Amino acid sequence: MEIIKEEVGYENPLLSLKVFQNIRNVDATITWHYHPELEMLLVKEGRLDVDIGDDYYSLNAGDVAIIGSSQLHRDRSFGNPLRYTVLQFDLDQFFDHSTIPYMRYFAEAKHPLSRANYIFQENPEVKRHIAETIEQIHLEAFNKTTGYELAVSMLIKKILLLLLRNDPRKVLAERDNFDRIRLKPVLDYVEERLTDRIQVDEVCSLANMSYYYFVKFFKKSVGLSFTEYVNYRKIKWAERILLTKDLSISEVGEQIGMPNMAHFYKMFKKYNNCSPKEFQKRMLSWEKV
């Protein structure tokens, strides 16, 4: 069986997203493939059969399906005209400091995200709202009106919120609000000290936990280890500095508490698939267009 890793090219580097409409007028089978981006399909006309792992979905006009990060999937269309919208996006890039605790809902630690497709089958109203939202995202990305990046980001979050609030089977990971409240001093501490090297030992007392309990609690509550979370926040701050201040790459590393350039480059590439200089050049050249 041939399996292809699909490379999703983002049209706008400021948005880790690709959305487009596709039309087929012939029988076609797309072989098994995967990509790190979450994918949503909206059928506008015709029929599209989709295999996602071991699950099978037959989508008709108005139907929506969600495919999780790196989930194997393939699809088949038939002779009748088929028109559908494809939305692919890097989910992590749409979380910020205030919303990152919700990342764990979509981490797929317990279930692949495709399990949430039952929501569309059992709740036509939610399916309709999400279909309309996907259409709005496509329209915003196509027209590129001033501020459309903000609009797209808000619409992606709307989809996530609709899924979270309409999941009676609790396929998406549950969390206790108490967890978030208990970790708030820790998250605030991290934001205030992104220029420093932050160690786990420093924050355990803020959460009133032992070292070993804190490490497990943080990972369970946030979906990232504490070290991963700190690195993630530092790199997000580095991105902002690269676009707003005239500093060398080494100075940026110093500002975010990563003076070791090898480590800084490694972490930056992990989250952006490019070096800091490549990121800066790509982003600034886009803004001039």
N, C-alpha and C positions, 0 to 999 in steps of 0.2 A: 504493500500500500504506500503510495507516494504522499508525503506530508510536506507542506510548504510553509515556511515562516514568511508571512507577508510583511513587507516594509510599508508602513503607513506614512506617507509624506504630508507634512502639515503645510498648507498654503501660506498661512500667516504664522511666523515663528513666535509671535506674542501669544498665540493660542495653540495649545497642544491638542489640536482638533482637526478633523477632516469630515466634511459633510457634502454629499453630492446625490444627485438623482441618476438612476440608471434605467435604461429601457432595453428590454429583450423581446424579440419577435420570433425567436426560434427555440426549439428544444435545446437546453444547455444544462450541463452538470459541472459545477465548480468543485474541484477536488478538495480533500481535507486540507485545512490550513489553520493558522493561528497567528495572533499578534498580541503584544502586551496591552494594547488599548482595549478598553471596553467598547462593545459595539451594540448599536440598536438598529433594528430594521423596521421600516414602516412601509407596508404594501399599499400602493395607491390604486392599482388596477391589476387584475389578473390573479394568478396563484403562484406562490413560491413555497416549495417544500424545503424545510431546513432540518438537518441533523446537527444536534449540539451534544457532543459526547454520545451517550446512549439514548438520549431523548430525541423524539421526532415531533416536529410541528408543521402543520399545513396552514400557511398564512394566506388569507384572502384580503380583498380590499378593506382597509381600515384596521387590519390586524397589526400588532406590534410584537416584537420579540427582542429580548436582551441576551447578549452573549458576554460572558465574563472574560477577564483578563487571561490571555493565553489558553482559552478553552478551544479545543479542537472543534471545528464545524465545517460543514459543506452544505451546498444547496442545489436544488434542481428546479428548472422552470420548464414549462411546456409550450406548445406551439402558439397558444393565445398570447396576445400582447401583454407584457408584464412591465409595470412601471412602479418603481419603489425608491425609497430614500434610505441612504446609509449614513449613519452617524457614528464616527469613531473618535474616541478621545482618551487621553491619559488622565485617568481619574485623579491621581495624586495632585496634579497641578491645579485643581479647582478647589483645594482646601487651603485655608489660611489659619492663622493662630486661633481665631474664635471657633472655627469649625473642624479643626483637625481631630478632636476627640471622636467625631462621627466617622472618621475614616475606617475605623475597625468594623463598622456595620457592613462595609463592602470589601473587607479584606479576604473574603472567601476561605477563611480558615476552617470553617465547619462544612459549608456547602458551596458548590459552584454557583455563581450569580444567576445562571440560567434557571435555577430552581424558583426564582422569583417570577418566572413567566406565568405561574398559576394566577398571579394577581390580575393579569390582563384577561385571562379566561373567565375568571369569576367576578370581575368588577368592570363592566363595560364603561362606566363613567370615568374611572381612572384611566382606562385604555384610551378613551377619547381625549382626555386632557393631555396625556403624554403624547399622543399622536399630534395634537395641535401644537404642542411645545416643540416637537421635532421639526415641524413645518416652520415654526417661527425662527428656530435656529438656522435652518437652511436659508430662509429669506434674509435674515440679518447678515449671514456670511456671504450671500450672493450680492446684496446691495452695498454692503460696506459703508453704510451711513456713519457719520462721525459718532464715536462711542459704541460702535457695534460690538467691540470686544467686551465691554461691560455688560451689554445686553445678553450676549451669548453666555457669559459666566453666570449671570443671574438665572438664565433659563436652564442651564445644566443643573444648577442647585435646586431649581424647582422640580426637575425630574427626580432627583435624589430624595427630596422631601416627600413627594407623592409616593414613592416606593416605601419609604420609612413608615409613613403614617397609614399605609394600607396593606400591611403585611400581617394579617391575623394568625398565620401559621408560624410566625417568628422565624422565617427562613433566614432573614438578615439577623446578624448577631445582636443579641440584646445587650444593653448596658444599664447600670443603675445610676440614676442622677447623683446619688450619693458619691459614687466614684469620682465623677467630674468635679463636684464641689470639694472633695478631699484633695484633689490634685491641683486645684486652682492656684494655691500659693506656689507650687512647684513650677507650673507653667509660666506664671508671672515672673518668678525668679529667673527662669531661663531667658525670657524676653529682655529683662533688665541687664543681663550680664553676657550678652552675646559676644562682647569683645574679649571675654575671659575664657580660660580653659575651665570648663564646668565638669566637676567630678560627681559621681553618684553619691559619694559620702556626704557631700555638702547639702544635699536636698532631702536626705532621709528624715532628718529631724523636722523639716518643714511639714512633712506628711505624717510625722509621729509614727514611723515604722522602722523596723530593723532593716539592714542592708538587703538581706536575702528576700524578705517579704516585699520590700519596696520594688525590687527588680521584677518580681513576678507580677505584682499588682499593677505596675505601670504598663507592662507589656499587655496584660489582659485588658486593661481599661482603654489604652490608646491604640493598640494594634502595632506599635513599634516599640523596640527596646528604648530605654532612656537615652543611650548613646546615639542610636539611630535618629531619635527625635531631635536631639541637640544638633547633630550634623545637618539634618534636614532644615532646621530653622536658620542655622548659620549660612547655608548655601542660598536659601531664599533671600536672606539679607544681602549676601554678596551679589546676587543678581541685581538688586535694587541699586547698590553702590556702583556697579559697573555701568549702569545706565544713567546715573544722575551726578556722578562725581568724576573729576579728571585725576584719577589715581592709577599708579602702576598696578600690575597684577599682584606683585609682592606686597604692596601697601594695602590692597584689598584683603589679602590673606591675613595681614597683621591686624586689620580692623575687626575681622570676625574671629580673631583668636585662633587662627590656623597658620602660624608663621612657617610651618614646615610645608614648602611648596609642593613636594611630592604628594603629601597627604591632601593638601588643598585641591590639587589637580585631580586626584583620584576621586575624592568626594564630589567635586563639581561634575566630573564626567558621569558619575553614577546617576545623578539626577537630571542631567541635561544632554548626555550623549555627545558632548563636545567640550573643548577646553574653555576656560573663562574668556580668553581673547577671541576665540571663534564665536562664542555666545555674544559678546559685546559687538563685534563687527556685524554679525547677522541681524541683531536687533536694531542697531542704530541705522543700518542701511535700509531696513524695512520702514522705519519711521520717516525717512526722507522721501519715500515713494509717494 
